[in-house]
Amino acid sequence: MDLLNTLVDKGLRRESPTREEALAVLATSDDDLLDVVAAAGRLRRHWFGRRVKLNYLVNLKSGLCPEDCSYCSQRLGSKAEILKYTWLKPDQASAAAAAGVSGGAKRVCLVASGRGPTDRDVDRVSDTIKTIKEQNESVEVCACLGLLSDGQAERLREAGADAYNHNLNTSEATYGDITTTHTYADRVDTVTKAHAAGLSACSGLIAGMGESDEDLVDVVFSLRELDPDSVPVNFLIPMEGTPLAKEWHLTPQRCLRILAMTRFVCPDVEVRIAGGREVHLRTMQPLALHLANSVFLGDYLTSEGQAGHADLEMIADAGFEVESADEVTLPEHRVSARGGCGSHEGADGDADAGGGCGSHAGGGVCGPAPAARTEEPRTDLVAVRRRGAGTDLAPNA
């Protein structure tokens, strides 16, 4: 197990693994999976103990997006039968947020479809943030509004936003294969703007879109360079009516390896299990808590998630505890590096090919890449959200 020992030692020192070591994690066999989880779990516990941060999504504006992101049910030309509605009023958004907070969420993530906000949209979201903060003083608020123009991040920060989410989603080399209406560089620019404004940057990825191991490693290393406080790992939810509806490449074991690789590359960062965990991890979700220290509670933007009470039971049964509002998520060295902004940590709300084992000291776990397995489509686990924000039904929290 020389590889895993090396990765743990590097993670305790906050030292980056090599690309070859990261690729080797993705190439481990099912026989070694529990060893991989245990090793990455040492880093998770070292930096975050047994705390699990709960986050709650509020979809401020659903559908009718002019962008063509292939994975998204809100995209231009989507035939997915999702909820479509225009902006929620501040009191409606605050009521939705309150449901998540009452369910145990520490952070509320305000998401709106679209290329990016107009200045009027920023005013609207700023009013919503202020309303939420007035009614739930201790809650953290993360905005996810698309590409930011100059000065908009600063205005969100002034309104009380703690964080801004904008995912890289996939590697720069393959980004044009999933989206043509904006570029990878546009996304990097928005994360940089959030950083510069003093917001906690949150940026992650989507696995399961047909990417290679090299693509996964590329995007996670790019995220490490951007240095976000939070890295959400989404697993593609193949929604009918989208170009990627037939993409079922993930197994629970594959998802665990991806989470472990992310933890090894970003050992002291809030790693969040985001969209698609119920669809692809299924009964293996509790094992993922040994790798990630953050999850979304309840439903996602356009699809339903696991029942909120089941999330809480799972966390307790696995021996973890929900992080309280007065606990600081990030390790002290990261808080200090952000100028003492202990409450600004990160959020999100968006979903294999060849392996390859490079050389690493001593060999260890790395062996031949596991035989490719095609996941049987579990369309029964993909349900369009019909409750919560934008409806008259109670939310799932």
Disulfide bonds with the S-S distance in Angstrom:
Cys357-Cys366 1.91
